[in-house]
Amino acid sequence: MTRQIILAILTFIVISPLLPAAENTPAGSEKQTHYYKLLFDGHKVGHMVKTRHISDGKITNTTETNYIMTRLGTDTKVIEKEKIVETLTGKPIAFEYEQSSGGDVRRNIGTVDNGVMNIKTISTSRTTTRRIPLPEDTVMDEGLFLHIKNNGLTRGDTFTVHMFEPLFQDAVPMKVRVGEEQEIEAEGKNLRATRIDTLMKCSTAAMPYTAYYANEDFKLIRDVSPQMGMKMETAICTRGEALSENEKYDIIERVLIPSPTWLKDLSRKTTAKYVIKPLTDRKLHFHAGPRQSVMRKADGTTIIEVSKAEMTGGTFPYDGDDSDLLDALKASTYIQKDDEKIKELANKAVTDCETAAQAVKEIERFVYSYVSENDLSIGYASAAEVARTGLGDCTEHALLATGMCRAAGIPARVVMGIVYMQKAFWLHAWCEAYVNGQWVGLDPTHPTGWNIGHVAFGKGDGDPADYMGMYRSIGYFKIQSIETE
């Protein structure tokens, strides 16, 4: 389980927009740099360096982030570099974002032209382009800083803007609220700072809120974001403290969900009923669909019933006109179904198949064997990259299988959720395919495939935004009981 965990820390570090490193910097001045330490539940896992500079009528904010993710004893070093260029009035001009993790490197480059962000994404195997129209109130680092500065730090003040997020490649609504002044520990001393709450909402779910603490000069002192039952923080510090040795903190062990009972022979069972109890008043996000019903009771309890569909027959390629199914056949940023290597693998897997049911089962088996190493050090590889390397964990299995189904003309989508293994539920990704009039589950990560031990939080094209509902729920509930038949 790699991508979901890395996205969790990305959501905190990258998606949560930090205030600029310095304030009121006169034109032509030297660069101003600040250092921050990154904390998970108080454990230092990395550091961040932020620099702000004004020249030629432009403001450039650069951020470099280094951190170590430990998953089941395997360390993955992640390096992120971001450069944002804006006008003196806070209008976006351009950005560059690069992430490298476990040998995988991805770059996003964007420039604004007539209110449209033109984005080029460069990965190991391919380059793609997108054009994103920007709402009039779209901001990035400096624009957000100026909004807060112009509104002042008056308790109770609120405003809303669209924040362009390089990772999501979209401008998403952000609500900002000024809170009370508090005393915050930073750099070995107590400082007065005002709390500023921000909440961003992507297309699938609201993201975890972030509480920023800024001094009277609007410099960021600390920010805190609750996520997956943990507290994630960025705190200003000295250079020496930022670059000091990191601590090992295995995040997978932290987010495992205990099972109230030992589940046996799940591949032979057809239904499962889960009783979910919330641990807080936070709204839980579970996906409701043909194979998974969700009922919420007045006391906050959620009843989830998962059922197994009989997979037989069906024709392919799909030749209908249902808009949702046609969407599930399209290429996307992470599922490049028109990629030559993906088409080659799909043809190889389904060449002797006469029905859609046979085809998806062959694709499931093919991907299980083809992705030969369940490599936790892989950061996040797209379907096209996995097709060439044969490396990855559950997200890479799911993306490749979805891409191959679509290449074969079978509607398919990526599913994010939890799966039962060894008396616990683990964060997981799998996929669904549309066969003979119904959606059926496929899990190419496991030799026995999909079973009723899978509980879905969301579905989509494997885009980072698709995982937000899951991140807002993990760590905030327990499974009280499970019944299977």
Secondary structure as GFF3:
##gff-version 3
##sequence-region A 1 485
A	DSSP	alpha_helix	3	10	.	.	.	ID=ss1
A	DSSP	pi_helix	11	15	.	.	.	ID=ss2
A	DSSP	beta_strand	32	40	.	.	.	ID=ss3
A	DSSP	beta_strand	43	55	.	.	.	ID=ss4
A	DSSP	beta_strand	58	71	.	.	.	ID=ss5
A	DSSP	beta_strand	74	87	.	.	.	ID=ss6
A	DSSP	beta_strand	92	101	.	.	.	ID=ss7
A	DSSP	beta_strand	104	113	.	.	.	ID=ss8
A	DSSP	beta_strand	116	122	.	.	.	ID=ss9
A	DSSP	beta_strand	127	133	.	.	.	ID=ss10
A	DSSP	beta_strand	138	139	.	.	.	ID=ss11
A	DSSP	alpha_helix	141	151	.	.	.	ID=ss12
A	DSSP	beta_strand	158	165	.	.	.	ID=ss13
A	DSSP	beta_strand	170	186	.	.	.	ID=ss14
A	DSSP	beta_strand	189	200	.	.	.	ID=ss15
A	DSSP	beta_strand	210	214	.	.	.	ID=ss16
A	DSSP	beta_strand	220	227	.	.	.	ID=ss17
A	DSSP	beta_strand	230	237	.	.	.	ID=ss18
A	DSSP	alpha_helix	239	242	.	.	.	ID=ss19
A	DSSP	alpha_helix	251	255	.	.	.	ID=ss20
A	DSSP	beta_strand	257	258	.	.	.	ID=ss21
A	DSSP	three_ten_helix	266	268	.	.	.	ID=ss22
A	DSSP	beta_strand	271	278	.	.	.	ID=ss23
A	DSSP	beta_strand	292	296	.	.	.	ID=ss24
A	DSSP	beta_strand	302	307	.	.	.	ID=ss25
A	DSSP	alpha_helix	323	327	.	.	.	ID=ss26
A	DSSP	alpha_helix	340	350	.	.	.	ID=ss27
A	DSSP	alpha_helix	356	370	.	.	.	ID=ss28
A	DSSP	beta_strand	373	374	.	.	.	ID=ss29
A	DSSP	alpha_helix	383	389	.	.	.	ID=ss30
A	DSSP	beta_strand	391	392	.	.	.	ID=ss31
A	DSSP	alpha_helix	394	407	.	.	.	ID=ss32
A	DSSP	beta_strand	412	421	.	.	.	ID=ss33
A	DSSP	beta_strand	424	435	.	.	.	ID=ss34
A	DSSP	beta_strand	438	442	.	.	.	ID=ss35
A	DSSP	beta_strand	454	460	.	.	.	ID=ss36
A	DSSP	three_ten_helix	464	467	.	.	.	ID=ss37
A	DSSP	alpha_helix	468	473	.	.	.	ID=ss38
A	DSSP	beta_strand	477	484	.	.	.	ID=ss39
###
